[in-house]
């Protein structure tokens, strides 16, 4: 169980690009990073509006002279300090990720970046090569996979408790974009513009969460073929999609279905997963993250609750609240940031053996997420055709 004892010797000196007052994800980053004493927020370029960013930074406890107007100023200003930051989180729109990550790595900073990581697999591979040359860590904030019962599902699959995996069914839908974008804030509008969002909207914005969680639970399954059907129900969002369905054929013969939508009117948003094998199934939703439904063929359904001693050790090790007490998204983000901190600390100490088996969402996970998106776009643009995954 995680109880607040420090996992690394001293906190990482941390800065942020983006995540200011008008951002949608900044507080999630800070909630996760600051939970366990593994990071100290010392600097930031929080906003494109320098005055607003400085005011915001001061109000969350950052020194005025370390609230910078741009990421370039942040990197330059911190480089001259003996107590300069050593890791930076990128919580900005998609089109800025590559340039900020490149500049940060070149300056010797570890990077934690929002998803989707970049626009292309080629960009991911360039960043991976740069990180290797600089001996630095790149983490990706797949913030939902820190829930303890996600680890429980992975452990049960690994032990063979489901049998041979046959069906993978996933959905992440909400209705917050069911209307048009007239008058919508910039935090919404940039996500529907190919120039700023990249080649997808909901596939990249929420679909990659589904894909990565399935990789965590089913690491042995690889996609062989894929079909993606996507549509913009709000025409002004074309050529990007606000709704998509993806069918997948896996290398063991399993079949997968994934549905993402931001026009599911009335739905307040949740992820839903069902993994079915030859013997049993698991169902989990982030709307009820403390409960996992385990159904063995021919037996009564069971509800497994987090923190209970009958769970696998992999789940108990990352539990924070204990049984009877609700764990939420902040706890999941805290686990993600903790795992990335442990990776950075190991890299600093040269503990490469630890990194070979340590679980955290890194550059490889981010790259595979972008690869999945590229295949989805290729299929959709070919008229929802089956494509060989590559």
Secondary structure, 3 states (H helix, E strand, C coil): CCCCCCCCCCCEEEEEEECCCCCCCHHHHHHHHCCCCCEEEEEEECCCCHHHHHHHHHHCCCCHHHECCCHHHHHHHHHCCCCCCCEEEEECCHHHHHHHHHHHHHCCCEEEECCCCCCCHHHHHHHHHHHHHHCCCEEECCHHHHCHHHHHHHHHHHCCCCCCEEEEEEEEECCCCCCCCCCCCHHHHHHHCHHHHCCCCHHHHHHHHHHHHHHHHCCCCCEEEEEEEEECCCHHHCCCCCEEEEEEEECCCCEEEEEEECCCCCCCCEEEEEEEECCEEEEEEHHHCCEEEEEECCCCCEEEECCCCCCCHHHHCCCCCCCCCCCCHHHHHHHHHHHHHHHHHHHHHCCHHHHHHCCCCEHHHHHHHHHHHHHHHHHHHCCCCCEECC
